[in-house]
Amino acid sequence: MSENLNQVKLSQWDALLVESLRALGWSNEEIIHKVAEGDLPVDESEYEFDYKQLTTLQAEQPELFEQAVKTGYQIKYNTIRGIRSWIWVALGKEAELELEEGKEAIEMVLTTAEKNRLESVLSFGWQIHGGAGVEDDASANASYRIEPIQR
């Protein structure tokens, strides 16, 4: 997977915060406006998100924050559990972790559109395998494996 130099970079946690607001049904404009105003929900999920961190990011780097929300972002550094969390928060899907040393991976079924979205945010050093034969159908489900690039 190649690094997208045009996308802004967000921390894994900031990306989860943005995606959790999207999961509440907030539009891009609502996210930008409400974060700037500090009009933020209290998160009662297992993650206990504190959205004040996004208000700080927005205040310190408003252009970066707005671009990340409106046009997308790439995560600076992913962990395997962080990828699983992003998939759950952003896509609403449970991913299966394989944690055997040297064979760490995430396995799951995604549509081609979901796979493309995940691929666009993954940090450098991760790759997605699978889905052969479904690339032309954005709604087709296929099994994928997300794993670190082995050097």
Backbone torsions as a table, in degrees:
resi	resn	phi	psi	omega
1	MET	NA	135.3	-179.0
2	SER	-97.3	148.2	-180.0
3	GLU	-74.8	132.8	178.8
4	ASN	-88.4	106.7	-174.9
5	LEU	-74.8	-15.4	-179.2
6	ASN	-83.8	-20.7	-177.9
7	GLN	-83.9	145.8	174.0
8	VAL	-72.7	158.6	-178.7
9	LYS	-107.6	133.9	174.8
10	LEU	-121.1	152.5	171.4
11	SER	-67.1	158.4	179.0
12	GLN	-57.7	-40.9	-178.2
13	TRP	-68.0	-43.7	178.1
14	ASP	-61.8	-38.4	177.8
15	ALA	-62.6	-41.9	177.8
16	LEU	-63.8	-39.2	178.3
17	LEU	-61.8	-47.5	179.6
18	VAL	-61.2	-46.7	-177.7
19	GLU	-66.3	-32.0	179.0
20	SER	-70.0	-32.4	174.6
21	LEU	-68.9	-38.9	175.6
22	ARG	-61.5	-39.0	-179.2
23	ALA	-64.9	-22.0	175.6
24	LEU	-78.5	-4.4	179.7
25	GLY	94.3	9.6	-179.8
26	TRP	-73.8	136.3	174.2
27	SER	-76.1	168.3	176.1
28	ASN	-56.6	-44.5	-179.0
29	GLU	-63.7	-39.5	177.9
30	GLU	-64.7	-41.9	179.2
31	ILE	-59.8	-50.1	-177.6
32	ILE	-61.7	-48.0	-176.9
33	HIS	-67.7	-50.3	-176.0
34	LYS	-67.2	-36.8	177.2
35	VAL	-65.1	-43.7	179.3
36	ALA	-62.3	-37.3	-179.6
37	GLU	-81.1	-13.6	-175.7
38	GLY	76.4	18.4	-179.6
39	ASP	-88.8	79.5	-169.0
40	LEU	-119.4	147.9	-179.8
41	PRO	-76.5	166.1	170.7
42	VAL	-96.3	123.3	-177.4
43	ASP	-88.1	127.3	178.9
44	GLU	-113.8	18.7	178.2
45	SER	-79.2	176.9	177.6
46	GLU	-61.4	-20.2	-176.9
47	TYR	-84.0	-22.9	-178.6
48	GLU	50.2	53.1	-178.7
49	PHE	-60.2	135.7	173.2
50	ASP	-110.8	103.5	-173.0
51	TYR	-73.6	-7.9	178.0
52	LYS	-58.9	-28.5	177.9
53	GLN	-60.2	-37.2	177.9
54	LEU	-69.9	-35.4	177.9
55	THR	-62.4	-40.2	177.1
56	THR	-64.1	-46.0	178.3
57	LEU	-60.2	-45.0	-179.3
58	GLN	-62.9	-40.2	-179.4
59	ALA	-69.0	-38.5	-176.9
60	GLU	-81.7	-34.1	-176.5
61	GLN	-139.5	67.6	-174.3
62	PRO	-59.7	-38.5	-179.5
63	GLU	-66.5	-43.3	179.4
64	LEU	-61.6	-46.7	-178.8
65	PHE	-61.5	-47.1	-179.0
66	GLU	-62.7	-43.1	179.1
67	GLN	-64.3	-40.7	179.4
68	ALA	-61.0	-42.0	-178.9
69	VAL	-71.2	-45.0	-173.2
70	LYS	-80.5	-40.5	-172.9
71	THR	-116.6	-3.2	177.2
72	GLY	106.9	172.4	-175.6
73	TYR	-151.9	166.9	169.8
74	GLN	-121.2	140.1	179.4
75	ILE	-76.2	135.2	-177.3
76	LYS	-62.9	-46.7	-177.2
77	TYR	-150.0	121.4	178.4
78	ASN	-99.7	144.9	165.4
79	THR	-108.8	161.7	-177.9
80	ILE	-63.1	-41.1	178.8
81	ARG	-71.2	-31.4	176.6
82	GLY	-66.3	-38.1	176.6
83	ILE	-64.5	-44.4	178.2
84	ARG	-59.5	-42.9	178.7
85	SER	-63.9	-42.9	179.7
86	TRP	-60.6	-43.6	179.4
87	ILE	-60.0	-43.1	-179.7
88	TRP	-65.7	-47.2	-176.0
89	VAL	-71.9	-46.4	-173.6
90	ALA	-81.6	-36.9	-173.6
91	LEU	-110.6	-12.2	179.9
92	GLY	69.0	29.1	-178.2
93	LYS	-123.3	143.6	177.5
94	GLU	-86.1	130.0	178.8
95	ALA	-109.6	148.7	179.7
96	GLU	-97.1	127.8	-179.8
97	LEU	-95.1	139.3	169.7
98	GLU	-115.7	115.1	-171.4
99	LEU	-111.5	11.6	177.9
100	GLU	-63.4	130.0	-176.2
101	GLU	-55.8	130.5	-179.1
102	GLY	86.9	-11.1	-179.2
103	LYS	-129.5	22.6	-177.6
104	GLU	-59.0	135.0	-179.8
105	ALA	-165.2	166.8	172.5
106	ILE	-121.2	132.1	178.7
107	GLU	-121.0	137.0	179.5
108	MET	-169.3	168.0	176.1
109	VAL	-101.2	129.3	179.3
110	LEU	-134.9	157.0	167.6
111	THR	-78.1	165.0	177.5
112	THR	-60.9	-39.7	179.3
113	ALA	-63.3	-42.1	178.1
114	GLU	-65.8	-41.2	178.3
115	LYS	-61.5	-43.0	179.6
116	ASN	-64.5	-40.3	178.7
117	ARG	-64.5	-45.9	178.0
118	LEU	-60.7	-45.4	-179.1
119	GLU	-59.5	-34.9	-178.1
120	SER	-70.8	-22.7	-177.9
121	VAL	-101.8	-17.9	-177.6
122	LEU	-58.9	139.8	177.5
123	SER	-72.4	163.9	175.3
124	PHE	-56.2	140.3	177.3
125	GLY	105.1	-1.3	178.5
126	TRP	-121.5	149.7	178.6
127	GLN	-140.2	157.1	179.1
128	ILE	-118.1	129.3	177.7
129	HIS	-116.8	154.1	174.3
130	GLY	108.9	-171.8	177.8
131	GLY	75.5	19.6	-177.7
132	ALA	-56.2	133.5	174.3
133	GLY	86.6	-0.9	-178.6
134	VAL	-114.8	5.7	-174.6
135	GLU	-57.5	-28.7	-176.1
136	ASP	-85.3	-5.7	-177.6
137	ASP	-122.1	104.7	-174.6
138	ALA	-63.5	-21.9	-177.5
139	SER	-100.9	-0.1	-179.3
140	ALA	-72.7	137.0	176.7
141	ASN	-89.8	140.6	176.2
142	ALA	-151.5	160.5	179.8
143	SER	-87.5	133.5	-179.4
144	TYR	-128.5	155.1	176.1
145	ARG	-126.7	122.3	178.3
146	ILE	-105.8	124.4	-176.4
147	GLU	-148.2	159.4	177.2
148	PRO	-68.4	147.6	175.9
149	ILE	-70.5	125.9	-179.8
150	GLN	-85.9	129.3	-179.9
151	ARG	-100.7	NA	NA
